[in-house]
Amino acid sequence: MTENIGPVIRLSGYRIFNLEYNSYSSQEFKDKMAKDDMQNIKIASSMSFEKRIGQIKLTTSFFNQENNQIGTITVLGQFRINDAVTDEEKAKNYILQNGSAMIYPYVRAMVSMITALDKPDVTVMPTMNFSEAFGDN
């Protein structure tokens, strides 16, 4: 029987680190979409195992073709590592995989809210399976 140690990490907070959002003419939108990779998500993590804290930096692009809108958002998420986690490599994986999965819904909500301020046809980011994206390890 394994002992339940509770959540391996806890979200301490998050904030928008960077936000770029523009509306373009139809031609500008087509030109920008042709040269930029809009289907990307970048995730970086950092951790101080001794202090039992970690951070995720999640950057993703979003666009709405009907409204000629393009944006990029970067969100930082801060986490506390459970004292029961004694393996530093596992803690890094928890911060990267679980932390990303915890922060992404906030990113989706922010994108919807920001684009709703511009036009009623909001941009809704797709859901993601972070277990699958990180190889379910």
One Martini backbone bead per residue (centre of mass of N, CA, C, O) as a GRO file, in nm:
protein
  137
    1MET     BB    1   0.097   0.037   0.023
    2THR     BB    2   0.041   0.369  -0.049
    3GLU     BB    3   0.106   0.687   0.040
    4ASN     BB    4  -0.070   0.981   0.075
    5ILE     BB    5   0.078   1.313   0.009
    6GLY     BB    6  -0.063   1.460  -0.191
    7PRO     BB    7   0.023   1.717  -0.344
    8VAL     BB    8   0.324   1.774  -0.510
    9ILE     BB    9   0.193   2.049  -0.604
   10ARG     BB   10   0.143   2.409  -0.559
   11LEU     BB   11  -0.027   2.684  -0.632
   12SER     BB   12   0.070   3.023  -0.568
   13GLY     BB   13   0.082   3.161  -0.866
   14TYR     BB   14   0.010   3.417  -1.121
   15ARG     BB   15   0.125   3.584  -1.435
   16ILE     BB   16   0.166   3.827  -1.662
   17PHE     BB   17   0.454   3.883  -1.856
   18ASN     BB   18   0.330   3.874  -2.161
   19LEU     BB   19   0.160   4.088  -2.420
   20GLU     BB   20   0.040   4.031  -2.754
   21TYR     BB   21  -0.195   4.239  -2.952
   22ASN     BB   22  -0.359   4.219  -3.280
   23SER     BB   23  -0.504   4.396  -3.547
   24TYR     BB   24  -0.571   4.328  -3.891
   25SER     BB   25  -0.559   4.319  -4.193
   26SER     BB   26  -0.609   4.083  -4.419
   27GLN     BB   27  -0.321   4.096  -4.546
   28GLU     BB   28  -0.153   4.110  -4.287
   29PHE     BB   29  -0.252   3.844  -4.175
   30LYS     BB   30  -0.151   3.661  -4.404
   31ASP     BB   31   0.147   3.741  -4.384
   32LYS     BB   32   0.191   3.661  -4.086
   33MET     BB   33   0.097   3.361  -4.110
   34ALA     BB   34   0.316   3.279  -4.325
   35LYS     BB   35   0.580   3.351  -4.125
   36ASP     BB   36   0.436   3.232  -3.874
   37ASP     BB   37   0.415   3.022  -3.587
   38MET     BB   38   0.096   2.955  -3.437
   39GLN     BB   39   0.157   2.638  -3.346
   40ASN     BB   40   0.260   2.711  -3.032
   41ILE     BB   41   0.452   2.591  -2.741
   42LYS     BB   42   0.627   2.722  -2.456
   43ILE     BB   43   0.837   2.560  -2.203
   44ALA     BB   44   0.960   2.666  -1.886
   45SER     BB   45   1.181   2.577  -1.611
   46SER     BB   46   1.218   2.623  -1.252
   47MET     BB   47   1.430   2.543  -0.953
   48SER     BB   48   1.426   2.511  -0.583
   49PHE     BB   49   1.471   2.249  -0.388
   50GLU     BB   50   1.552   2.375  -0.114
   51LYS     BB   51   1.291   2.585  -0.122
   52ARG     BB   52   1.037   2.446  -0.264
   53ILE     BB   53   1.045   2.573  -0.566
   54GLY     BB   54   0.867   2.680  -0.870
   55GLN     BB   55   0.865   2.742  -1.237
   56ILE     BB   56   0.662   2.865  -1.505
   57LYS     BB   57   0.699   2.928  -1.867
   58LEU     BB   58   0.427   3.019  -2.075
   59THR     BB   59   0.412   3.014  -2.436
   60THR     BB   60   0.161   3.149  -2.667
   61SER     BB   61  -0.025   3.140  -2.952
   62PHE     BB   62  -0.286   3.340  -3.119
   63PHE     BB   63  -0.592   3.318  -3.328
   64ASN     BB   64  -0.830   3.503  -3.558
   65GLN     BB   65  -0.939   3.495  -3.874
   66GLU     BB   66  -1.211   3.653  -3.877
   67ASN     BB   67  -1.057   3.909  -3.706
   68ASN     BB   68  -0.746   3.945  -3.749
   69GLN     BB   69  -0.602   3.800  -3.495
   70ILE     BB   70  -0.294   3.840  -3.297
   71GLY     BB   71  -0.106   3.649  -3.045
   72THR     BB   72   0.094   3.668  -2.733
   73ILE     BB   73   0.154   3.465  -2.436
   74THR     BB   74   0.296   3.507  -2.101
   75VAL     BB   75   0.313   3.280  -1.821
   76LEU     BB   76   0.354   3.273  -1.473
   77GLY     BB   77   0.425   2.999  -1.244
   78GLN     BB   78   0.392   2.922  -0.900
   79PHE     BB   79   0.549   2.673  -0.676
   80ARG     BB   80   0.502   2.417  -0.439
   81ILE     BB   81   0.684   2.166  -0.278
   82ASN     BB   82   0.649   1.882  -0.143
   83ASP     BB   83   0.820   1.738   0.122
   84ALA     BB   84   0.775   1.432   0.019
   85VAL     BB   85   0.959   1.520  -0.208
   86THR     BB   86   1.294   1.370  -0.264
   87ASP     BB   87   1.316   1.389  -0.578
   88GLU     BB   88   1.446   1.611  -0.796
   89GLU     BB   89   1.357   1.496  -1.074
   90LYS     BB   90   1.059   1.469  -1.004
   91ALA     BB   91   1.012   1.764  -0.938
   92LYS     BB   92   1.072   1.869  -1.221
   93ASN     BB   93   0.843   1.709  -1.360
   94TYR     BB   94   0.610   1.828  -1.198
   95ILE     BB   95   0.651   2.118  -1.282
   96LEU     BB   96   0.631   2.078  -1.586
   97GLN     BB   97   0.368   1.907  -1.616
   98ASN     BB   98   0.171   2.000  -1.388
   99GLY     BB   99   0.215   2.304  -1.415
  100SER     BB  100   0.116   2.331  -1.705
  101ALA     BB  101  -0.170   2.211  -1.651
  102MET     BB  102  -0.245   2.443  -1.445
  103ILE     BB  103  -0.194   2.705  -1.630
  104TYR     BB  104  -0.345   2.676  -1.906
  105PRO     BB  105  -0.640   2.755  -1.825
  106TYR     BB  106  -0.563   3.051  -1.771
  107VAL     BB  107  -0.474   3.116  -2.055
  108ARG     BB  108  -0.739   3.060  -2.195
  109ALA     BB  109  -0.902   3.273  -2.037
  110MET     BB  110  -0.735   3.520  -2.116
  111VAL     BB  111  -0.777   3.505  -2.421
  112SER     BB  112  -1.084   3.528  -2.415
  113MET     BB  113  -1.098   3.801  -2.265
  114ILE     BB  114  -0.927   3.976  -2.455
  115THR     BB  115  -1.093   3.920  -2.721
  116ALA     BB  116  -1.373   4.019  -2.603
  117LEU     BB  117  -1.293   4.327  -2.591
  118ASP     BB  118  -1.294   4.356  -2.912
  119LYS     BB  119  -1.492   4.104  -2.970
  120PRO     BB  120  -1.752   3.873  -2.951
  121ASP     BB  121  -1.551   3.681  -3.106
  122VAL     BB  122  -1.388   3.457  -2.950
  123THR     BB  123  -1.092   3.310  -2.843
  124VAL     BB  124  -1.033   2.954  -2.836
  125MET     BB  125  -0.844   2.744  -2.690
  126PRO     BB  126  -0.718   2.453  -2.684
  127THR     BB  127  -0.686   2.169  -2.552
  128MET     BB  128  -0.462   1.977  -2.332
  129ASN     BB  129  -0.237   1.691  -2.307
  130PHE     BB  130   0.030   1.667  -2.094
  131SER     BB  131   0.085   1.368  -2.072
  132GLU     BB  132   0.119   1.325  -2.376
  133ALA     BB  133   0.330   1.553  -2.435
  134PHE     BB  134   0.535   1.412  -2.197
  135GLY     BB  135   0.492   1.083  -2.210
  136ASP     BB  136   0.369   0.979  -1.937
  137ASN     BB  137   0.607   1.014  -1.677
   0.00000   0.00000   0.00000
